[in-house]
């Protein structure tokens, strides 16, 4: 669920050197045919940058109820156990989304896994169906065409005119997607991916599943646990989506709230923003450049800045963009919060913040429609576009400006052309072969702590481990204490004590930094305390869905609404 960055579902990322065949060798944990994976070294720098990564392709049924019908490809990646002589098996990892490709997410986050797990396990990930280099939902012919469409759509609309244009834009997107591959759109639910995961588990020779899912990956883990309860080995779900809220409690009819307001994501964001501003206000400007000397003064400064941006953007930094970027940058405390403080201070001084340099090489396919394809097909949302202005008012009353993003994020579902053919809607309390370890941060801006409590209560056998800290997921906001509990659980099955709590390794704004000079020459965002975003966030960070191209001094600022008709093609 995060909001900074570049396109996640990349096109032409993976030149996979082999395909997976199907053999009648059977396999553990289920009868019938098992996939045969042929692993070879990955050939793309994004996967191979840290060394040791191998890639493969698996062919799976599009419709698991019709296994002899159409097949689709799944792109896989793994890093072998660092100590092969002590190897204990395979650990699957899902980096979130929906729409997060594991072929990018695993290399990005591999360094944050506990060393003992890296030593003992092959860590395996994949691009779920519909995503990335697997058979993917792609509603445009090229990455350039997709990016050109998307750059004219704001993170959320401001005012009636923008609301109409926003709705028309996503209705246009839905028509494009329906024309491309309507059959695929009906078969990319979380349940379909869980069934794929069971085939992959068998393919690597595991009797039961070992799994670490973060963000949306927790919903996938819970779905697997209830579809295949006897095949659950060690499941870690970190930064949790409440399954009942995602499915509207399994109730029929039109829901009162959209997906993200049911999940309480707007409340989690508002709580974490309050923590950010309070911690910043207690820090000197050498620790947090946006500090106004106290928590109250810093909160007032932030409110004043948003009011100014609503009247007059700073370059391309509109009110909507600033709110959206702040929402997303709260996900990762280090270095995200430092980068957010720099951004806010630059805007306060009337300067457009530094932009990340344009990536070299062929453009990646942005894949913003891939997240929508999963969410809209299986999670109920109000059907009338007119409802979302009302939801925005409600969300703003409860959560301030950040509520606008969460209210409008599901509006594209009003026009989405497909519903999942075979979703899993519950129950969520089937007794699993082993208990599940649930991890959640107290101040999580995307999957709030109450969702972690709900996950632990809804699963039949689960234990909640609380991280007293900030940010989205414990994996991306490290805690040595959490890592010790996770390693012990994965290796032995031992759960933390009831009510166990852990602290975060490094609190926010504890590093003294030189304040940025107005006269300083521009520098990449990474040098300002920001980094290329990991693939942990659900829903996707807005920046993951676009390529940011710095504007030339003489280049006019693009305006919204765009000057095109909703039925325009190409």
N, C-alpha and C positions, 0 to 999 in steps of 0.2 A: 504494500500500500504506500509506496513512497513517491515523492514528487520531484526529483531532480534527474538529470542524466540524459542518456541517449537511447536509441532504439534497441529493444531487447530481442525481438524475434528476428534475428539477422538472416538476410538472404545470402546464399552462397557462402556460408561461413565454413562449411565442413566439407572438404573433399575426402569423403570416406573411401577407404581403399578396398573395402570388401562388403559383401552383403551377407545377411544371415539366411541360412537355409532352414528347412524344416525336416526333421528326422523323426522316425518312429521309435526313438530311443526311450520314450517315456520320461520320467523324471520324478524327483522327490516331491512329496506334498501334492500329489494329483496324478491321475492316469492320463493316457492318451499321448499325443505327439508333443515333443518338447522342441523349443527353438535351439538351434546351434549357432552360437555367436562366434564369429571369426574376428578376433581382435588384432589390430595392427597399429603402429604408432600414428597418432594424429598428425596431420600435415599442415594445419593452420596454426599460426602463432597464438591466436586467442586461447586455444586449448593446450598447446604444447609449451607455452612460455615458461612454465615452472619445471618442465621435464617430467618424464614418467607417465604421461597420459597416453592412453590407447583409446581408439575409437572403433565402433562397429555399427552395423545396421541390422535391425530385426524386422521381419515381416509378420504382421499380426492381422487378424480379421478386422475389417471395418466394423462389422456387426458381430459381436461375440455370440449372438443367438443364431447366426448363419455363418459358421466357421468356414464353409466351403465357398463362400462368396468373395467379394472384392477384398483385397488386402491393402494395407497401407504400411508405410515405412516408419520406424522409430529410430532416431539417431541416438546412439549411446556413447558414453565416455566413462573411463575408469582410471583410477590411479592405483597401481599395485601396492600391496603391503610393503612398507619400507624395510621390514625385517622378514623376508620370506620364510626363514626357518621357524618363526614363531606365528606364522599366519593362522588366523582363527576363522577365516571365511570372508564373506562380503557384507558390506553395509551400504544400503541404498540411501540416496540423499535426494530430496526434492527442494529446490530453492525458492519456491513460492510462486506468486503470480496472482490469479491464474495467467498463464502465458509466459512464465519464467523458463527460459531454456537451460537445462542442466549442462549442456555442452559449453555454455559460457559461465553459468553460475558455479559449477564445481571448481574450475580453475581459479575463479575469482576468490572463492571462500575457502579453498583447501587449506591455506595457511592458518586459518582460525580453528580448525578441528583440533581436539586434544591430541597430543603427540602419541599417546599410547594407542589410540584408535588408528592413527595413521600407520603406526608400526605393525599392528596386528591384522588389519583388514584391508582388502581391496575396497576402496570407496567408489561406488558406482552411481552414476546419474544418467539422465536421458532428457531429451526434449519430448514432453508429452505430446500425444496426438493433437494435431491442429496447430502446433507451435514450432517455430524455429526451423531446424533442418529436418524434422520429421515431416510427414505429409501434413502440410500446414494450410490454415485458412489464410488465403491471400486474395484480397479483393481488388487489387490493382496489378497491372502488368509488370511494373518496375518499382524499385525502391524510390526512384525520383518522383514518379507519379504519386505514390502514396504520401511521401513527405510534402509534396506541393499541395495536396489536398488538406493535409493535417495542419500545416503551418497557419492556415487561415481560421482555424477553429480555436477559440480561447479555452482555457481550462474550465471556466464556467461563464455563463452569460451574465451581464450586468444591465438591467433594464429590459423593458418589454421588447424593444426592437431586436436586441441581441438574443433574447430568449426565442423569438420566432426564428431567427437565422440559425441558432444552435439546433433547434428541433428539426428544421429543414435539412441542415447539413447531415445529421445522423440518419434521417429518413433516406437521404440520398445514398449514404454509406450502406444501409441495409439492403437497398435495391441492388447495389453493386455486388454485395456478398452473395445474395440469393442467386444471381446470374452465374456465379463462378462454379460453385460446387454445393448445391443444396443438400445432397446426400451426406456429405461430410459434416455439414452443420448440425445434423441430427445425431451425430455419433461422436461427440467430443466432450461428453459429460465427465464429471469426476468419477462416476461409477465405471465408465468405459476405461478411463485411465487406471483405476484400481484393478480392473481385470487384466489390463496390459501388464501392470506391475506383478501380478501373480505369475504370468507367463515368464517374465524376466527373472523373477526369483527362482523358478525352476531351471531356467536356462543357465544360471550360474551355479547350480547344484546345491541350493540351500533347501533344507527340509522346512524351515520356518523363516519368516522374514525378519531381518534386522533393518531398521529404518530410522532415519532422522529427517523429519519434515519440518520446515519452518514456514510461518505465515500461512498462506493458502495450503501449503504442504501438510498442515495439521488436519485440514478437512479431508485431504486425500488419505492421510493415515487413519483417521476415524472411519472413513468409508471402507477402507481395506479391512480394518479390524472387525467390522460388522458384516461384511460380505464373506470374509474368510476367517472367522474367529479361531478355528483350530490351527491356522497357519501363522498365527502371531507369535513371533519370537520376542525380540526386544524392539519396541516402538517408542521413540522419543518424539513428542510433538511440542514445538517451541514457538511461542507467539501465536495464540490460538484463535481460530475461527469457531464460534459457537455453531455446531451443526444444526441444531433445531432452529436457531434464528436465521441461518442461511436458507433453510428450506421453509421458512415461515411456519415452523412447528408442524409441518406436514399438512397444514390446513388447506382446504380448497378455497377457491374464490380469489377475488382481488385483495391483496394485502393493504392495510392502512398505511404502512410505511414502506419505503424502499429498502433494499438489502442493507446498505451501510448504516442507515439510521436504526434498523432493527439490531444490528450488531453493536451499536454504540460507538462506532468509530469516531464520530464527531465529538463525543464526550471524551474519548481517549486523547484525541488531538488537542482539545481545549485544555485538558488537565496538563498535558506535557508542555504545551506552550506556556502555561502559567509557571511551571517549574523552570523552564528555560529563562523566562524573563526575570523570575525571582533570583535564580542562581547568577544570572548576568548582573543584576542590580547589586548583588552583594560583592561582586568581584570588582577590582580596579579596572580601569580601561586597558591596562597592560594585559589583563586576563581576558576581558570581554570588551571589545571596542565600543559596543553599543550601550554599555552601562551608563546610566544617568545618576549613579551614586546611591541609589536605594531601589529595592524592588518596586515600590509604589511609583517612583519617578520613572523607572524604566518601562513599566507597563503603560504609563501615561504617554511616554515618548513613542512607544509602539503604536498606540491608538492614534496619536497625532500624525504619525507618518502615514498610516493607512488612509486617514482622511485627506491628507495632501495628495496622495497618489490617486485617490478617487476623483480629485479635481483635475490633476495634471500628471500624466505619466512622466517618468524620467527615462528618456530614450524609448526603448522597447519595453521598459518595465512598467506595465500597467498595474492597476490595483489587483486585477485577477491573477496576473502572473506572480506578483509578490506574495499574495496569500497562498497560492498553490505551491510556490517554491519553499516558503517557510514550512508549510505542512509536511512536505516531503523531506526537508533537511532535518527535521526532528527525529528521523528514524535511527540515525547512527550518531552517537554522541561524539565520538572521535573518528574523523575530524569534522563531522557534519555540523555540530553546533558552533564551532569556531568559524566555519565558512558562512553560516547564517548570520552570525554577529557581524562579520565583515560586510556581507551583502546589505544588511539593514543600515549599517553606519554609512556605507557609500550612498545609499538612497537618501538617507537623512541629510547628507551633505550635497545632495543634488547631482551626484555622479552616478552614471550607469556602472554597475559592478562589472568586473572583468568576466569575460566569457571564456569558456573552454575552447581551445583551438579546434578547428575543423579536423576530424580524423582524416588521415591519408588513406589512399587506396579506394577500392570500389565501395560505394555506399551500401550499408546494410539495409535490408528490408525492415522497416520500423515495426510492423506487426501490431500496431495499436488495436486492430480489430480482433486479435486473437484472444485477448482478455475478455472482451465483450462477448465473444462467441461462446465461451464457457459460462460466464455469469448469466447472460440473458437467456440462455437456453434452459437453465435449470433452477435459478433462484427467482422466486416470484417478485414482481415489481408492479406498481400501479401502471395501468395501461394507457391512461390519458396524459398527454404531455402537459395539459393544464394543471395537473396535480402538483407538479414539481415546484412551481412558484410558491404554493402553499407549504410544501415540505421545506423549502428554503427558509420561509419565515419562521417555521417551527424550529429548525436547526439553529438559526441565528439566535433565537431567544435562549436556546439551551447552551450553545457553544460559541457564540460570537461569529466573527467573519469566517473562520475555518469551516463552519457548518455549511457555508454556501457550496464549497467544493463537494462535500459528501452528499448533499441533497441532489445536485445535478449529475453526479457521476453515473447514476443508473438510468437517467432519462433516455439514453440511446436504446435501452431495452424496449421502449414503447413501440418502436418500429421494427424490432428484430424479427427476421422472417422464420425462425426455426425454434422448435422446442425439442428438448432431449427425448430421444426415442425410448430410453430405458434408464432413467435416473434412479438413484437410491435416495429415498426420502426418510428412512428410518425403519425399524427402531435403531437406537444408538447404544443399547445396553445389552447386546449379546455377550455372553460370557466367553472371554478370550483364553487361549491356552496359557498365556502369560499376562501379567498386568502391564499397563502402559504408563510411561513416565511423562507427565504433563509439566511443562516449564513455562512460566509467564512472568514478564516484568511488571512491576507495580505501575510505573508510569510509561505505558506503551501508547504511542500516538496513533496506532492503527488497529491493533487487536487488544482492546483494553483488558485490564486485569480481571474484570468480571467475566470475560469470555473464557479465560483460563480456568476460573472457578467453575463455570458452567460445563466446560469440557470434562473436567475431572469428575463432576457429579453425574454427567450423562453417560459416560462410559461405565461398563459393568465393573471393571477392575482397573483402577487408575489411582495414581498418587500425584498430588500437586507439589511442585517445588517452586517456591517464590523467589524471584530475584528483586531485591530492594534496590531499584535503580531506574534508569531511564533508557528510552529507545526501544526499537522494534526488534525483538528476538535476543536471546542470550548469546547465540552464536556470533551475531554481528556486534554485540556490545559485551565484550568478554568479562567473565567472572571465573577465576580459578576455582572457586568453591563449586559453582555449577559444573564445571568440567570434571571435577573429582567425582561428583555424584553420577554424572552421565557415564563416565568410564566404568565406574563400579557396577552400575546397572547393566550396561551393555556386556560386560565381561562375565558377570556373575548372576545377574538378575536381581540383585539386592536393591530395594527401593530406599530412598531417603527416609528418615524418620517422619512420622506424621507432623505436619506443620513446619517442616524444615524451611529455613530462609537463608539466602546468600546475599552477600554484598557485591557491588560492582568493583572491578579492579581499579579504575581511575575515574574519580568524579569529574563532572564538567568544570571547565574554566579553572583548572588548577595549574595550567602551564602559562607562565608569563611570556608575553610576546610583544615585540615592538609594534606600536600602532602604525597602521598604514598611513603614509604621507600622501596628501593630495597631489603632490608633485611627482610622486613615484611613477615610473614607467609601467605600462600595463604588464601583467604577468598572467600565466595560466592559472586557472581556478585551483589546480592542485597545489600551487605554491601559496595560495591564500588559505590553505587549510581544508580544501575540498578535494575530492577524489572521484574517479570514475565509480559510479554506484554499484554496489554488489546486488546480486539478483535475489534479494531477500524480501522484497516488499510486496505487499498485497493490499489494495490493488496496485498496479504498476505506478511507479513514480512518473509524473508527467514527462520529465526530461528523457525517460527511457524511450519515449515514443517519437522523438524528433531529433534531428541534427541541428545544433545551434550554429548559425553562421553569423559571425560578428558583422555589424553594419558598418559600412564606410561612413566617414563624416558627412559626405554629401548625399548619402542615400536617404530617401524619404522613409518615414516610419509607416509600415503597413497598417491599415486601419481595419476595424471590424465593425459591422458585418462586411463580408466580402462582396465584391461586385460580380456575382455570378448567380445563375439560376439553379435551384436545387436539382433540376433534371439534367444539368450539364454532365456530359461524359468526357473522359479523357482529359 
